[in-house]
Amino acid sequence: MSSILPAFVGSDLKHQHIFPIEQTATSMRPFDPDSSIVSNVRPSPNYGDRRKGRLPDMIVLHYTGMPDAEGAIERLCTAGTDVSAHYVVLEDGGIVQCVKEANRAWHAGVSSWAGEDDINSCSIGIEIVNRGHDWGCPDFPRRQIAAVIALCRGIMFRRRVPTHRVIGHSDVAPSRKKDPGEKFPWHSLANSGVGHWVTPARIGPGKGLMPGAIGNEVLSLQHALAKYGYSVPLSGQYDAETMQVVTAFQRHFRPARVDGIADHSTLLTLEELLTSLPNESTTW
């Protein structure tokens, strides 16, 4: 595994500078991290049991969407906020674990993917420190992305997560969420075996399918999106919900233009993704 990762990813992450995290009077007992590259453990009280004994076989990536890492971790680890994640990846590559992988963190909210609507029970949630769309959507540092890759590869190996089940928050909640955003380098992750990716088809002339369209072409688009995993109505009508799903798809797989219009590039990219879906046994 280490041979395809940048040289600075590995046990050295445990020794780099991490901002001090104050423990509150109601802090949880520390636990042993699940990953050897975790820099710090900050236990969150916001978790529960995975329902019906569901084991995680999915990774959901988020950005924190807050001005700074300290505030984001404080929110994830404060009782009553009803939000948490298993891991937080800092901008310098440090990794903080907040919830044990065996437990159900509260990171996905109302969401669905591939017919499942309890994403928290079947996934590992990773928050990536980034100010997000509301704060200028800055680039993700290379060192941070390298740490995300290393963390995901370890989870994929331990949990037998197929490559195509590493997805974004906007994929599972397209009507509510934009993270990790169109600037997130999914292609870099895929080059290291994390996530499913194809080179997006070239954007060319033509209007494509857009809101208000009705008919079999729209229904075929909806079936294709649903086959990939998105929750979308199979109505044959290009309604607001369909546009939100197309927007989420573009944000992940065709980020050069995110407008919710299913142009030729979007349709070809979706078709190639479906054709190239890895075997379910492919995990890392």
Backbone bond lengths (Angstrom), bond angles and torsions (degrees), N, CA, C in turn:
res aa  C-N    CA-C-N  psi(-1)  N-CA   C-N-CA  omega(-1)  CA-C   N-CA-C  phi
1 M - - - 1.448 - - 1.513 111.20 -
2 S 1.345 117.43 -43.67 1.455 119.88 -174.22 1.513 112.68 -66.17
3 S 1.333 118.07 -21.35 1.456 120.10 -174.74 1.519 112.94 -66.29
4 I 1.340 119.00 -23.80 1.455 119.14 -178.00 1.523 112.22 -103.47
5 L 1.350 116.81 4.34 1.442 119.97 179.68 1.517 110.32 -100.29
6 P 1.342 118.03 153.03 1.451 120.83 175.74 1.521 111.19 -55.38
7 A 1.323 116.13 150.11 1.455 121.16 -171.99 1.521 113.31 -63.10
8 F 1.346 117.59 -24.10 1.447 118.85 -175.58 1.511 113.18 -86.14
9 V 1.344 118.40 2.40 1.462 120.15 177.77 1.512 108.91 -95.92
10 G 1.303 116.78 128.77 1.454 120.26 178.70 1.507 110.21 157.46
11 S 1.341 116.59 -151.50 1.449 119.20 -174.16 1.515 112.65 -67.57
12 D 1.340 118.71 -17.30 1.459 119.93 179.78 1.518 111.44 -63.32
13 L 1.334 118.94 -21.27 1.457 121.01 178.98 1.523 111.20 -61.53
14 K 1.320 117.48 -26.72 1.448 119.72 -177.26 1.522 112.02 -72.52
15 H 1.328 117.26 -15.02 1.448 120.26 -174.22 1.515 113.38 -110.72
16 Q 1.328 118.53 -2.49 1.450 119.48 179.84 1.516 110.22 -77.50
17 H 1.336 115.83 165.79 1.460 120.99 -178.11 1.524 110.25 -67.41
18 I 1.300 116.08 128.88 1.455 122.72 173.31 1.515 106.69 -123.38
19 F 1.336 117.16 137.90 1.449 119.65 -178.88 1.522 109.89 -58.73
20 P 1.330 117.54 146.17 1.464 119.62 179.89 1.516 111.15 -66.84
21 I 1.321 116.25 138.59 1.460 122.16 178.52 1.520 108.40 -116.91
22 E 1.324 117.53 114.83 1.444 121.19 -179.55 1.521 110.52 -75.07
23 Q 1.315 115.69 138.12 1.457 121.36 176.39 1.528 108.87 -92.55
24 T 1.314 117.61 134.45 1.456 121.37 179.49 1.515 110.26 -89.77
25 A 1.322 114.76 170.97 1.463 119.21 -178.76 1.514 111.82 -64.69
26 T 1.338 116.78 -23.37 1.467 120.50 -178.50 1.527 111.61 -101.83
27 S 1.342 116.63 17.84 1.461 119.24 -176.53 1.525 111.34 -65.25
28 M 1.329 115.51 152.67 1.449 121.94 -179.05 1.527 110.18 -81.74
29 R 1.321 115.98 163.55 1.468 120.06 176.18 1.520 109.22 -69.95
30 P 1.320 117.81 138.56 1.471 120.07 177.24 1.528 111.35 -62.05
31 F 1.312 115.56 158.21 1.457 120.61 177.28 1.526 107.97 -137.18
32 D 1.315 115.83 163.98 1.460 120.36 177.81 1.526 109.13 -74.81
33 P 1.322 118.05 130.38 1.471 119.65 -178.54 1.522 111.49 -66.61
34 D 1.320 115.36 151.26 1.463 120.81 178.29 1.518 112.29 -78.14
35 S 1.330 116.85 -23.88 1.459 121.30 -177.40 1.525 110.16 -113.77
36 S 1.317 116.70 140.88 1.469 121.22 -179.36 1.519 112.56 -72.23
37 I 1.335 117.96 -13.07 1.462 119.42 -178.69 1.526 112.42 -100.35
38 V 1.326 116.63 9.75 1.460 119.97 175.05 1.530 109.43 -68.09
39 S 1.340 116.86 131.81 1.456 122.42 -178.58 1.522 112.49 -87.35
40 N 1.328 116.93 -30.49 1.452 121.34 -173.74 1.521 108.65 -156.95
41 V 1.314 116.82 151.84 1.458 122.61 174.78 1.525 108.20 -115.59
42 R 1.313 116.01 123.19 1.468 121.95 175.38 1.526 106.91 -125.74
43 P 1.326 118.62 90.92 1.471 120.66 -173.39 1.521 112.44 -62.25
44 S 1.307 115.74 136.01 1.457 122.45 175.58 1.521 109.47 -103.69
45 P 1.334 117.25 142.04 1.469 119.74 175.44 1.524 112.49 -82.27
46 N 1.324 116.85 -3.76 1.462 120.74 -173.31 1.536 110.90 -94.85
47 Y 1.306 115.76 83.19 1.464 120.56 178.59 1.522 108.88 -160.23
48 G 1.315 116.02 172.83 1.459 121.53 177.35 1.512 109.68 -155.85
49 D 1.332 115.13 -168.16 1.460 120.53 177.67 1.522 109.74 -84.24
50 R 1.312 116.53 145.75 1.467 120.68 173.00 1.526 108.37 -68.26
51 R 1.300 116.76 131.43 1.462 121.45 -171.55 1.519 111.91 -75.12
52 K 1.316 114.17 141.20 1.467 122.37 177.44 1.525 112.05 57.51
53 G 1.327 116.45 29.03 1.457 120.42 178.08 1.514 114.62 66.94
54 R 1.314 117.34 19.44 1.473 121.81 -176.69 1.520 110.52 -64.42
55 L 1.314 116.93 129.51 1.457 121.83 176.51 1.524 109.07 -95.15
56 P 1.314 117.59 143.58 1.471 119.32 -177.93 1.521 112.43 -71.60
57 D 1.333 116.07 129.84 1.458 121.10 175.54 1.530 110.02 -135.80
58 M 1.338 115.32 27.17 1.451 121.93 -178.89 1.524 108.52 -146.16
59 I 1.323 116.50 148.17 1.467 122.37 172.49 1.520 107.39 -119.61
60 V 1.321 116.64 129.90 1.461 121.68 176.83 1.533 108.33 -114.10
61 L 1.334 115.71 124.06 1.462 122.19 -178.73 1.527 110.09 -99.82
62 H 1.324 115.59 136.80 1.454 123.72 -179.18 1.528 109.18 -128.13
63 Y 1.326 117.52 163.50 1.454 119.33 157.25 1.527 107.58 -109.10
64 T 1.334 116.05 156.66 1.458 119.48 -175.92 1.523 111.35 -72.16
65 G 1.342 118.56 -34.50 1.456 121.25 177.39 1.514 113.79 65.84
66 M 1.329 116.78 29.76 1.464 121.64 179.39 1.522 109.23 -129.13
67 P 1.344 117.77 160.51 1.462 120.01 -174.52 1.519 115.25 -60.98
68 D 1.350 118.38 -29.49 1.458 119.26 -177.32 1.528 110.24 -149.83
69 A 1.343 114.31 162.93 1.463 120.75 -177.49 1.520 111.74 -68.42
70 E 1.342 116.53 -39.07 1.456 119.79 -177.67 1.532 111.26 -58.76
71 G 1.333 115.98 -46.12 1.456 119.78 179.77 1.505 112.51 -65.18
72 A 1.328 116.51 -37.31 1.459 120.36 179.79 1.523 111.19 -65.03
73 I 1.332 116.68 -46.02 1.465 119.74 -179.30 1.519 110.79 -67.64
74 E 1.326 116.43 -37.39 1.464 119.53 177.64 1.528 110.25 -59.41
75 R 1.315 116.90 -42.80 1.467 120.33 -179.87 1.527 110.90 -65.93
76 L 1.328 117.15 -42.17 1.455 121.09 -179.36 1.524 112.41 -65.79
77 C 1.321 116.46 -23.80 1.460 120.49 -173.01 1.524 113.39 -112.79
78 T 1.315 117.39 14.81 1.461 121.65 179.26 1.524 109.99 -105.85
79 A 1.309 116.33 125.60 1.467 120.86 177.83 1.520 110.21 -60.46
80 G 1.331 115.49 138.74 1.450 120.90 178.31 1.509 114.50 99.31
81 T 1.340 117.68 -16.07 1.463 119.04 176.90 1.517 111.70 -78.35
82 D 1.340 116.55 -18.47 1.465 122.61 179.24 1.519 112.64 57.85
83 V 1.313 116.54 33.86 1.459 120.67 176.69 1.520 108.77 -144.21
84 S 1.309 116.04 143.91 1.461 121.33 178.39 1.524 108.35 -162.78
85 A 1.309 115.87 176.27 1.465 122.32 174.27 1.513 107.21 -151.23
86 H 1.305 116.02 160.21 1.462 118.96 177.07 1.527 110.98 -70.92
87 Y 1.329 116.13 -41.35 1.462 120.75 -175.99 1.523 111.10 -135.98
88 V 1.334 114.78 153.01 1.458 122.62 169.01 1.526 107.00 -126.67
89 V 1.330 116.77 128.19 1.462 121.40 178.63 1.526 108.23 -105.03
90 L 1.320 116.29 118.50 1.455 122.52 -176.78 1.528 110.88 -79.47
91 E 1.323 115.47 165.63 1.465 119.78 -177.26 1.519 112.46 -65.76
92 D 1.353 117.55 -27.76 1.470 119.84 -179.83 1.525 112.47 -88.34
93 G 1.334 117.26 5.45 1.456 121.17 178.66 1.515 114.54 96.78
94 G 1.325 117.40 -6.92 1.451 119.34 176.18 1.524 111.13 -67.60
95 I 1.324 115.84 151.00 1.467 121.32 -176.98 1.521 109.01 -126.68
96 V 1.328 115.69 125.98 1.462 122.95 177.50 1.528 108.05 -109.70
97 Q 1.328 117.12 129.27 1.462 119.98 174.74 1.522 108.81 -100.77
98 C 1.334 115.73 132.76 1.461 121.82 -177.24 1.522 113.29 -113.67
99 V 1.317 117.57 -27.31 1.468 122.38 -178.72 1.526 107.89 -137.60
100 K 1.307 117.17 139.60 1.460 120.63 176.09 1.525 110.11 -63.49
101 E 1.322 115.89 144.82 1.458 119.74 179.27 1.521 112.11 -59.97
102 A 1.303 117.35 -29.90 1.469 120.17 -178.33 1.527 111.91 -68.68
103 N 1.328 117.20 -19.52 1.458 121.38 -176.92 1.521 111.91 -97.38
104 R 1.312 114.89 165.84 1.461 123.50 -178.40 1.529 109.37 -95.06
105 A 1.318 116.88 104.44 1.462 120.82 175.65 1.523 109.31 -80.90
106 W 1.326 116.14 160.34 1.468 122.06 -175.56 1.528 109.47 -106.73
107 H 1.306 115.97 76.02 1.462 120.40 -173.10 1.523 113.94 -116.63
108 A 1.312 118.56 -26.31 1.469 120.59 -171.36 1.520 113.67 -94.23
109 G 1.327 118.18 -26.33 1.458 120.24 -178.05 1.526 111.58 65.47
110 V 1.324 115.97 -152.72 1.465 121.32 177.26 1.521 107.73 -69.10
111 S 1.323 116.61 114.46 1.458 120.22 -171.45 1.519 109.98 -161.58
112 S 1.317 116.17 166.00 1.470 120.62 177.35 1.511 109.55 -158.46
113 W 1.344 114.73 154.58 1.454 121.08 177.34 1.519 108.52 -160.76
114 A 1.307 115.85 131.94 1.465 122.47 175.09 1.528 112.23 50.56
115 G 1.334 115.74 40.60 1.455 120.34 175.84 1.510 115.21 88.07
116 E 1.333 118.10 -5.55 1.466 120.92 178.54 1.518 109.46 -102.36
117 D 1.344 116.11 138.60 1.458 119.30 -179.99 1.525 113.44 -119.06
118 D 1.321 117.31 9.06 1.464 121.11 170.49 1.522 107.44 -115.35
119 I 1.314 115.37 73.57 1.464 120.25 -175.35 1.516 111.28 -65.43
120 N 1.330 117.96 -32.06 1.465 119.67 178.64 1.522 112.47 -59.51
121 S 1.336 116.94 -33.82 1.466 119.81 -177.73 1.522 112.98 -76.97
122 C 1.324 117.52 -22.96 1.474 118.91 -174.89 1.532 112.76 -110.93
123 S 1.351 117.50 11.62 1.465 118.43 -172.96 1.515 113.01 -136.24
124 I 1.324 113.73 163.39 1.458 124.14 166.87 1.523 106.84 -106.53
125 G 1.327 117.23 128.18 1.453 121.68 -177.98 1.521 111.82 -101.50
126 I 1.332 116.43 128.69 1.465 122.24 179.67 1.523 108.83 -121.54
127 E 1.311 116.55 118.76 1.463 122.74 174.58 1.528 108.93 -93.62
128 I 1.327 116.71 128.97 1.454 122.67 -179.56 1.530 107.29 -109.68
129 V 1.304 116.67 122.02 1.463 119.93 -175.99 1.530 109.93 -64.44
130 N 1.322 115.32 114.48 1.462 122.85 178.63 1.520 106.71 -162.71
131 R 1.324 117.08 137.73 1.461 121.05 -174.88 1.531 112.49 -67.10
132 G 1.320 117.97 -23.33 1.451 120.82 172.89 1.516 114.69 78.58
133 H 1.329 115.08 -174.04 1.460 122.16 -174.09 1.526 112.99 -60.17
134 D 1.311 117.60 -35.25 1.460 120.01 -177.09 1.520 113.16 -74.27
135 W 1.336 116.46 -11.84 1.464 120.38 -176.81 1.523 111.23 -129.70
136 G 1.333 116.94 35.75 1.456 120.20 172.48 1.512 116.39 94.01
137 C 1.330 117.93 -8.25 1.467 122.82 175.95 1.534 112.05 49.73
138 P 1.329 118.25 62.33 1.466 120.24 -179.02 1.521 111.93 -67.32
139 D 1.327 115.44 162.43 1.458 120.93 176.43 1.531 110.17 -65.23
140 F 1.328 115.68 154.52 1.455 121.83 175.23 1.531 108.50 -88.30
141 P 1.330 118.94 125.66 1.466 120.50 179.96 1.529 111.88 -61.35
142 R 1.317 116.05 147.49 1.471 121.08 -178.83 1.526 111.25 -59.76
143 R 1.325 116.60 -40.90 1.461 119.19 -179.00 1.531 110.77 -63.89
144 Q 1.301 117.08 -36.82 1.457 121.08 177.85 1.531 110.86 -65.43
145 I 1.330 116.67 -44.91 1.461 120.49 179.91 1.528 110.64 -64.62
146 A 1.320 116.99 -38.16 1.464 119.84 176.91 1.526 110.88 -61.15
147 A 1.340 116.90 -38.90 1.461 120.54 177.83 1.527 111.16 -67.94
148 V 1.344 117.22 -38.98 1.465 120.95 176.31 1.530 109.91 -59.76
149 I 1.320 115.90 -44.47 1.466 120.64 179.80 1.523 110.71 -60.38
150 A 1.330 116.34 -48.70 1.466 119.97 -178.52 1.520 111.40 -62.14
151 L 1.338 116.23 -43.27 1.461 120.41 179.64 1.522 110.79 -63.41
152 C 1.322 117.27 -46.29 1.471 120.99 -179.15 1.518 111.66 -63.64
153 R 1.316 117.20 -40.49 1.469 119.03 -179.36 1.525 111.08 -62.84
154 G 1.321 116.25 -39.22 1.458 118.66 177.25 1.517 111.98 -64.51
155 I 1.340 116.27 -43.79 1.469 120.42 178.52 1.521 110.42 -63.27
156 M 1.326 117.02 -43.79 1.462 120.69 -179.91 1.513 111.26 -59.27
157 F 1.320 116.69 -39.42 1.461 120.58 179.81 1.529 110.71 -69.83
158 R 1.345 116.51 -46.58 1.470 119.85 -177.30 1.516 112.23 -67.78
159 R 1.336 115.93 -38.73 1.461 121.11 -171.32 1.527 113.29 -104.09
160 R 1.307 116.67 2.55 1.469 121.10 179.54 1.527 110.86 55.55
161 V 1.314 115.87 50.56 1.457 121.84 -179.95 1.527 109.34 -86.10
162 P 1.341 118.67 121.03 1.473 120.01 176.39 1.524 110.61 -64.95
163 T 1.318 115.89 151.44 1.461 120.46 -175.78 1.525 112.40 -57.65
164 H 1.341 117.82 -37.12 1.457 120.03 -176.28 1.529 113.23 -80.04
165 R 1.333 117.22 1.09 1.461 119.91 176.57 1.534 111.18 -107.01
166 V 1.334 115.60 27.46 1.463 122.22 166.08 1.525 105.20 -106.56
167 I 1.319 116.87 107.11 1.459 120.87 -169.37 1.526 110.00 -135.48
168 G 1.338 115.44 176.85 1.452 121.10 -178.49 1.512 112.76 -102.17
169 H 1.328 115.23 161.12 1.455 120.57 177.83 1.525 110.80 -59.16
170 S 1.329 116.75 -37.40 1.468 119.61 179.81 1.522 112.29 -67.10
171 D 1.328 117.17 -23.70 1.468 119.90 177.83 1.523 111.19 -70.27
172 V 1.330 116.65 -39.12 1.464 120.01 -176.66 1.525 112.58 -89.93
173 A 1.336 116.74 -14.06 1.473 120.69 179.38 1.527 109.43 -140.37
174 P 1.334 117.96 62.77 1.473 120.76 -172.13 1.516 115.33 -65.03
175 S 1.325 117.98 -23.26 1.466 119.65 179.75 1.524 112.60 -81.95
176 R 1.343 116.93 -14.13 1.461 120.04 -174.03 1.524 113.84 -117.48
177 K 1.330 118.14 -29.00 1.449 120.37 -165.39 1.529 112.98 -125.80
178 K 1.337 115.12 152.62 1.460 122.19 177.23 1.534 112.00 -118.95
179 D 1.306 117.29 -9.56 1.470 119.79 -172.68 1.530 112.82 -83.44
180 P 1.341 115.64 151.72 1.459 128.67 6.19 1.527 114.96 -81.21
181 G 1.328 118.38 2.86 1.457 120.87 170.52 1.513 115.05 95.86
182 E 1.330 114.66 164.66 1.464 120.93 -176.10 1.523 113.41 -71.35
183 K 1.341 118.22 -14.46 1.460 120.50 177.52 1.525 112.28 -89.56
184 F 1.328 117.03 -3.18 1.463 118.99 178.50 1.525 109.40 -72.04
185 P 1.329 118.75 130.66 1.477 121.52 -172.87 1.532 113.51 -83.54
186 W 1.321 115.67 71.41 1.472 119.76 179.14 1.529 111.77 -57.20
187 H 1.333 116.49 -33.55 1.467 119.18 -179.09 1.520 111.31 -63.79
188 S 1.344 117.77 -35.68 1.466 120.57 178.57 1.521 110.81 -66.69
189 L 1.325 116.84 -39.62 1.459 119.68 177.16 1.524 110.03 -63.34
190 A 1.343 116.46 -45.58 1.465 120.18 -177.54 1.523 111.34 -62.90
191 N 1.327 117.54 -33.72 1.468 120.68 177.93 1.519 111.75 -63.65
192 S 1.330 116.89 -20.70 1.460 121.85 176.99 1.524 112.20 -105.72
193 G 1.326 116.68 15.39 1.457 120.50 175.12 1.511 115.04 85.36
194 V 1.335 117.81 16.53 1.460 121.79 -178.80 1.524 108.49 -114.58
195 G 1.318 116.59 111.71 1.454 120.44 179.00 1.521 112.92 89.88
196 H 1.318 114.27 162.12 1.458 122.71 -179.38 1.507 108.57 -101.61
197 W 1.335 117.50 136.31 1.456 120.74 -175.00 1.518 109.51 -157.15
198 V 1.318 116.53 144.19 1.457 122.85 167.14 1.522 106.75 -131.88
199 T 1.313 116.44 157.37 1.460 119.91 176.21 1.521 108.59 -64.96
200 P 1.331 118.38 123.80 1.473 119.54 -177.69 1.527 111.38 -60.79
201 A 1.318 116.19 142.28 1.463 120.94 177.04 1.532 109.74 -64.69
202 R 1.304 115.22 148.56 1.465 121.11 -177.69 1.531 110.48 -62.09
203 I 1.328 115.12 138.53 1.463 120.89 176.43 1.523 108.86 -80.51
204 G 1.318 116.01 125.50 1.452 121.04 -178.02 1.511 111.93 -130.00
205 P 1.312 117.27 -171.25 1.467 120.84 179.60 1.532 111.36 -71.33
206 G 1.309 115.25 164.69 1.468 120.33 -179.93 1.512 111.03 114.20
207 K 1.326 115.89 145.31 1.454 120.22 -175.30 1.520 113.41 -83.35
208 G 1.331 118.14 -36.08 1.451 120.57 -177.02 1.518 112.39 73.78
209 L 1.325 115.38 -169.16 1.460 121.91 178.62 1.524 109.36 -85.07
210 M 1.316 115.65 136.88 1.452 119.35 -177.31 1.515 110.41 -143.80
211 P 1.328 117.23 168.97 1.465 120.20 -178.59 1.523 112.62 -50.66
212 G 1.327 114.82 135.00 1.452 121.76 -178.42 1.508 113.64 102.81
213 A 1.355 116.41 -18.83 1.457 119.85 179.22 1.530 110.32 -68.79
214 I 1.327 115.59 147.58 1.459 122.42 -179.93 1.524 108.36 -138.45
215 G 1.332 116.94 140.17 1.452 118.87 173.47 1.513 113.40 138.88
216 N 1.336 113.95 -171.58 1.461 120.67 -174.13 1.524 112.66 -66.74
217 E 1.338 117.80 -32.18 1.464 119.34 178.89 1.523 110.59 -64.18
218 V 1.318 116.20 -40.11 1.465 119.92 177.40 1.524 109.89 -66.46
219 L 1.322 116.72 -42.19 1.460 120.33 179.46 1.527 110.70 -62.82
220 S 1.325 118.28 -39.59 1.470 121.32 177.49 1.517 111.09 -63.47
221 L 1.329 116.58 -40.72 1.464 120.53 176.19 1.521 110.70 -60.96
222 Q 1.314 116.49 -45.95 1.459 120.29 -179.04 1.525 111.33 -62.94
223 H 1.324 117.00 -41.41 1.468 120.35 177.76 1.533 110.68 -63.46
224 A 1.318 117.67 -39.69 1.469 121.06 -179.70 1.526 110.99 -65.88
225 L 1.329 116.81 -43.57 1.460 120.43 178.03 1.527 110.92 -63.36
226 A 1.339 116.58 -41.28 1.458 120.72 178.69 1.522 111.39 -65.91
227 K 1.314 116.52 -36.93 1.466 120.24 178.83 1.519 110.77 -64.22
228 Y 1.323 116.49 -34.23 1.469 118.93 178.99 1.525 111.01 -72.99
229 G 1.328 117.20 -29.18 1.459 120.01 178.20 1.506 115.08 142.34
230 Y 1.331 117.38 -16.63 1.462 120.69 -175.92 1.528 111.31 -69.49
231 S 1.325 115.40 146.77 1.456 121.67 173.39 1.523 107.96 -89.27
232 V 1.318 116.70 112.05 1.457 121.86 -174.25 1.523 108.67 -145.84
233 P 1.319 118.84 142.81 1.468 120.05 178.67 1.526 111.32 -68.31
234 L 1.311 116.86 140.25 1.465 121.95 177.93 1.524 108.23 -100.83
235 S 1.321 114.73 69.39 1.461 120.79 -170.94 1.522 113.86 -110.83
236 G 1.333 117.37 -16.79 1.457 120.07 -173.24 1.516 112.94 77.26
237 Q 1.328 117.06 6.90 1.467 122.00 178.68 1.534 109.18 -115.45
238 Y 1.315 115.92 129.19 1.471 120.49 178.86 1.525 107.63 -82.51
239 D 1.331 114.65 80.13 1.458 120.74 -176.09 1.528 110.76 -92.97
240 A 1.331 116.36 -174.93 1.458 120.98 -177.32 1.529 111.78 -62.42
241 E 1.335 117.03 -37.50 1.460 120.39 -179.69 1.518 111.15 -66.36
242 T 1.334 116.87 -40.50 1.467 120.40 177.31 1.524 110.33 -63.77
243 M 1.316 117.32 -41.09 1.463 120.69 178.35 1.526 111.26 -62.16
244 Q 1.327 117.21 -39.39 1.461 120.24 178.14 1.526 111.76 -63.35
245 V 1.333 116.14 -39.19 1.461 119.76 179.12 1.524 110.66 -68.96
246 V 1.321 117.33 -42.32 1.466 120.28 177.25 1.528 110.33 -61.62
247 T 1.322 116.78 -40.20 1.466 120.94 177.05 1.519 111.16 -60.80
248 A 1.328 117.06 -44.06 1.463 120.92 178.02 1.521 110.84 -63.42
249 F 1.317 116.38 -41.55 1.464 120.53 178.16 1.531 110.24 -60.23
250 Q 1.317 116.88 -47.02 1.467 120.56 179.34 1.520 111.50 -62.87
251 R 1.316 116.85 -41.36 1.465 120.86 -179.19 1.527 110.79 -57.90
252 H 1.324 116.74 -33.92 1.462 121.53 -179.40 1.535 111.74 -88.89
253 F 1.323 117.07 -49.26 1.461 120.35 -166.19 1.533 115.38 -108.98
254 R 1.339 118.34 -15.07 1.464 120.95 178.28 1.532 108.20 -142.35
255 P 1.345 116.89 64.99 1.469 120.47 -168.39 1.522 115.19 -74.43
256 A 1.320 118.89 -6.98 1.467 119.73 -178.85 1.522 112.20 -64.16
257 R 1.337 117.64 -28.21 1.467 121.24 176.32 1.525 108.22 -145.30
258 V 1.315 116.07 114.61 1.464 121.79 -178.60 1.522 107.20 -114.69
259 D 1.348 115.83 97.55 1.463 120.06 -175.23 1.525 113.73 -136.43
260 G 1.343 117.36 -1.39 1.458 120.03 178.33 1.510 114.85 76.87
261 I 1.328 117.66 6.40 1.467 122.41 177.76 1.527 108.38 -101.39
262 A 1.321 116.65 125.86 1.467 121.22 -177.17 1.522 109.61 -83.39
263 D 1.333 115.63 78.48 1.463 120.58 178.66 1.526 109.82 -77.94
264 H 1.338 115.38 -179.43 1.462 120.61 -176.24 1.526 111.24 -59.50
265 S 1.329 117.25 -39.33 1.462 121.56 178.88 1.523 111.64 -61.67
266 T 1.316 116.93 -44.49 1.465 121.02 179.03 1.519 110.97 -62.66
267 L 1.323 116.67 -45.56 1.470 120.61 -178.05 1.520 111.30 -65.01
268 L 1.337 117.42 -42.67 1.467 120.72 179.79 1.523 111.01 -66.50
269 T 1.321 117.22 -39.91 1.464 120.49 179.36 1.521 110.70 -64.18
270 L 1.319 116.94 -42.84 1.464 121.26 177.35 1.524 110.90 -62.29
271 E 1.322 116.28 -43.15 1.466 120.14 179.58 1.527 111.28 -61.31
272 E 1.338 116.45 -42.63 1.467 119.04 -179.06 1.522 111.21 -69.05
273 L 1.327 117.13 -36.20 1.461 119.79 176.67 1.532 111.03 -61.27
274 L 1.319 116.54 -43.39 1.463 119.83 179.22 1.521 111.01 -65.15
275 T 1.316 116.25 -40.01 1.467 120.38 -179.57 1.521 111.67 -65.77
276 S 1.337 115.95 -33.38 1.458 120.45 -174.05 1.530 113.29 -100.15
277 L 1.336 117.34 12.60 1.463 118.79 178.04 1.518 110.16 -55.16
278 P 1.342 116.66 127.96 1.468 119.08 -179.40 1.508 112.08 -69.55
279 N 1.317 115.37 160.76 1.448 120.72 175.12 1.515 110.00 -61.55
280 E 1.320 118.46 145.22 1.459 122.20 -178.91 1.531 112.30 -56.23
281 S 1.316 116.98 -24.49 1.469 119.23 -178.42 1.513 112.48 -81.68
282 T 1.346 117.81 -8.73 1.452 121.15 179.63 1.517 109.13 -76.50
283 T 1.318 117.45 118.86 1.458 119.88 -174.78 1.526 113.38 -120.13
284 W 1.308 120.05 -29.95 1.462 120.05 -178.20 1.511 109.94 -162.27
